[in-house]
Amino acid sequence: MNWRVTLGVLCMLMVFGSCAESFKQIPPDKFNDTIAKRKDIKTSDELIKAYYQYRQYYSETDARPRLNITSRKLDSGDYEITAIDTITNDDALAAEKIVMIATRKAETWKALDIKYNWKAREGYGSSEWGTGN
């Protein structure tokens, strides 16, 4: 491989490698404690809505989420659930995204992984999904 091709590949890796969406991890243990015996949560959509209700209990705002939810079953049998909350009552924050990996055994759910990120409104920071890092 000549040096120009190598340089081109390195430049592309730097550009596209930095475009990865960053997330902050949320320990799922306390949420799992609250849903451990709940048999009323039947679907992955209901699970992510229960998580938003759980978060709302600990939130400093009383905003109602406007959720766009997508869910897919993974090859492992677990579910990947993504909820995007379009923020309407904040001048700087445009949206927040929660991605949860969860499993359903018998009649109950367990969150295996929860992570989140956000994007700002134009002029208030990055309008791309990330954590500001």
C-alpha positions as a Markdown table, in Angstrom:
| # | Residue | x | y | z |
|---|---|---|---|---|
| 1 | Met | 0.0 | 0.0 | 0.0 |
| 2 | Asn | 1.5 | 3.4 | -0.9 |
| 3 | Trp | 1.7 | 6.2 | 1.6 |
| 4 | Arg | -1.2 | 8.2 | 0.0 |
| 5 | Val | -3.6 | 5.3 | 0.4 |
| 6 | Thr | -2.5 | 4.8 | 4.0 |
| 7 | Leu | -2.9 | 8.5 | 4.7 |
| 8 | Gly | -6.3 | 8.5 | 3.1 |
| 9 | Val | -7.4 | 5.5 | 5.2 |
| 10 | Leu | -6.1 | 7.1 | 8.4 |
| 11 | Cys | -7.9 | 10.3 | 7.7 |
| 12 | Met | -11.2 | 8.5 | 7.0 |
| 13 | Leu | -10.8 | 6.6 | 10.3 |
| 14 | Met | -10.3 | 9.8 | 12.2 |
| 15 | Val | -13.3 | 11.4 | 10.6 |
| 16 | Phe | -15.7 | 8.5 | 10.8 |
| 17 | Gly | -14.3 | 7.1 | 14.1 |
| 18 | Ser | -15.2 | 10.3 | 15.9 |
| 19 | Cys | -18.8 | 10.2 | 14.6 |
| 20 | Ala | -19.7 | 7.4 | 17.0 |
| 21 | Glu | -22.7 | 8.2 | 19.2 |
| 22 | Ser | -21.6 | 8.5 | 22.8 |
| 23 | Phe | -23.8 | 7.4 | 25.7 |
| 24 | Lys | -23.9 | 7.6 | 29.5 |
| 25 | Gln | -24.6 | 4.4 | 31.3 |
| 26 | Ile | -27.3 | 4.1 | 33.9 |
| 27 | Pro | -27.1 | 1.3 | 36.5 |
| 28 | Pro | -30.4 | -0.7 | 36.1 |
| 29 | Asp | -30.4 | -2.2 | 39.6 |
| 30 | Lys | -32.8 | 0.3 | 41.3 |
| 31 | Phe | -35.2 | 0.2 | 38.4 |
| 32 | Asn | -35.1 | -3.6 | 38.4 |
| 33 | Asp | -35.9 | -3.6 | 42.1 |
| 34 | Thr | -39.1 | -1.5 | 41.3 |
| 35 | Ile | -40.3 | -3.8 | 38.5 |
| 36 | Ala | -39.2 | -7.2 | 39.9 |
| 37 | Lys | -42.6 | -8.4 | 40.8 |
| 38 | Arg | -44.7 | -6.4 | 38.3 |
| 39 | Lys | -46.6 | -8.7 | 36.1 |
| 40 | Asp | -48.7 | -5.9 | 34.6 |
| 41 | Ile | -45.9 | -4.9 | 32.2 |
| 42 | Lys | -46.6 | -7.0 | 29.1 |
| 43 | Thr | -44.7 | -5.4 | 26.3 |
| 44 | Ser | -41.4 | -3.7 | 25.7 |
| 45 | Asp | -43.2 | -0.4 | 25.0 |
| 46 | Glu | -44.8 | -0.7 | 28.4 |
| 47 | Leu | -41.4 | -1.4 | 30.0 |
| 48 | Ile | -39.8 | 1.7 | 28.6 |
| 49 | Lys | -42.9 | 3.8 | 29.7 |
| 50 | Ala | -42.5 | 2.3 | 33.2 |
| 51 | Tyr | -38.9 | 3.4 | 33.1 |
| 52 | Tyr | -39.9 | 6.9 | 32.2 |
| 53 | Gln | -42.4 | 6.9 | 35.1 |
| 54 | Tyr | -39.7 | 5.7 | 37.4 |
| 55 | Arg | -37.4 | 8.5 | 36.2 |
| 56 | Gln | -40.1 | 11.1 | 36.6 |
| 57 | Tyr | -40.4 | 10.2 | 40.2 |
| 58 | Tyr | -36.7 | 11.1 | 40.7 |
| 59 | Ser | -36.8 | 14.0 | 38.2 |
| 60 | Glu | -36.7 | 17.7 | 39.2 |
| 61 | Thr | -39.1 | 18.6 | 36.4 |
| 62 | Asp | -42.7 | 17.7 | 35.9 |
| 63 | Ala | -42.5 | 17.5 | 32.2 |
| 64 | Arg | -44.5 | 14.8 | 30.4 |
| 65 | Pro | -42.4 | 12.8 | 27.9 |
| 66 | Arg | -43.4 | 12.8 | 24.3 |
| 67 | Leu | -42.0 | 9.4 | 23.4 |
| 68 | Asn | -41.3 | 7.8 | 20.1 |
| 69 | Ile | -40.6 | 4.1 | 20.9 |
| 70 | Thr | -39.0 | 1.5 | 18.7 |
| 71 | Ser | -38.3 | -2.1 | 19.8 |
| 72 | Arg | -36.6 | -5.1 | 18.2 |
| 73 | Lys | -36.0 | -8.6 | 19.4 |
| 74 | Leu | -32.3 | -9.5 | 19.3 |
| 75 | Asp | -30.9 | -12.8 | 18.3 |
| 76 | Ser | -30.3 | -13.6 | 22.0 |
| 77 | Gly | -34.0 | -13.3 | 22.7 |
| 78 | Asp | -33.5 | -10.0 | 24.6 |
| 79 | Tyr | -35.1 | -6.8 | 23.5 |
| 80 | Glu | -33.5 | -3.5 | 22.4 |
| 81 | Ile | -35.9 | -0.7 | 23.2 |
| 82 | Thr | -35.2 | 2.9 | 22.2 |
| 83 | Ala | -37.3 | 5.8 | 23.4 |
| 84 | Ile | -36.7 | 9.3 | 22.1 |
| 85 | Asp | -38.3 | 12.1 | 24.2 |
| 86 | Thr | -38.8 | 15.3 | 22.2 |
| 87 | Ile | -38.3 | 18.1 | 24.8 |
| 88 | Thr | -40.7 | 21.0 | 24.4 |
| 89 | Asn | -40.2 | 22.9 | 27.7 |
| 90 | Asp | -36.5 | 23.6 | 27.5 |
| 91 | Asp | -34.8 | 26.3 | 25.6 |
| 92 | Ala | -31.5 | 24.4 | 25.1 |
| 93 | Leu | -32.3 | 20.7 | 25.2 |
| 94 | Ala | -34.1 | 19.4 | 22.1 |
| 95 | Ala | -34.4 | 15.6 | 22.8 |
| 96 | Glu | -33.2 | 12.8 | 25.0 |
| 97 | Lys | -32.7 | 9.2 | 23.9 |
| 98 | Ile | -32.9 | 6.1 | 26.2 |
| 99 | Val | -31.7 | 2.8 | 24.9 |
| 100 | Met | -32.5 | -0.2 | 27.1 |
| 101 | Ile | -31.6 | -3.9 | 26.6 |
| 102 | Ala | -34.1 | -6.0 | 28.6 |
| 103 | Thr | -35.2 | -9.6 | 28.9 |
| 104 | Arg | -38.5 | -11.1 | 29.8 |
| 105 | Lys | -38.7 | -14.3 | 31.8 |
| 106 | Ala | -42.0 | -15.8 | 32.8 |
| 107 | Glu | -44.1 | -12.8 | 33.4 |
| 108 | Thr | -41.6 | -10.2 | 34.5 |
| 109 | Trp | -39.0 | -8.0 | 32.9 |
| 110 | Lys | -35.4 | -7.2 | 33.8 |
| 111 | Ala | -33.3 | -4.4 | 32.4 |
| 112 | Leu | -29.8 | -5.6 | 31.5 |
| 113 | Asp | -28.4 | -2.3 | 30.2 |
| 114 | Ile | -29.7 | 1.3 | 30.2 |
| 115 | Lys | -27.9 | 4.2 | 28.5 |
| 116 | Tyr | -28.9 | 7.7 | 27.5 |
| 117 | Asn | -27.8 | 10.7 | 25.5 |
| 118 | Trp | -29.2 | 13.9 | 24.2 |
| 119 | Lys | -29.0 | 16.6 | 21.6 |
| 120 | Ala | -29.3 | 20.4 | 22.0 |
| 121 | Arg | -31.2 | 22.9 | 20.0 |
| 122 | Glu | -29.4 | 24.8 | 17.3 |
| 123 | Gly | -27.1 | 27.5 | 19.0 |
| 124 | Tyr | -27.0 | 25.7 | 22.4 |
| 125 | Gly | -24.4 | 23.0 | 21.7 |
| 126 | Ser | -24.3 | 20.0 | 19.5 |
| 127 | Ser | -27.4 | 19.2 | 17.6 |
| 128 | Glu | -26.1 | 15.6 | 17.1 |
| 129 | Trp | -26.8 | 12.7 | 19.5 |
| 130 | Gly | -24.1 | 12.4 | 22.2 |
| 131 | Thr | -23.1 | 13.3 | 25.7 |
| 132 | Gly | -21.0 | 16.4 | 25.0 |
| 133 | Asn | -17.7 | 14.4 | 25.3 |
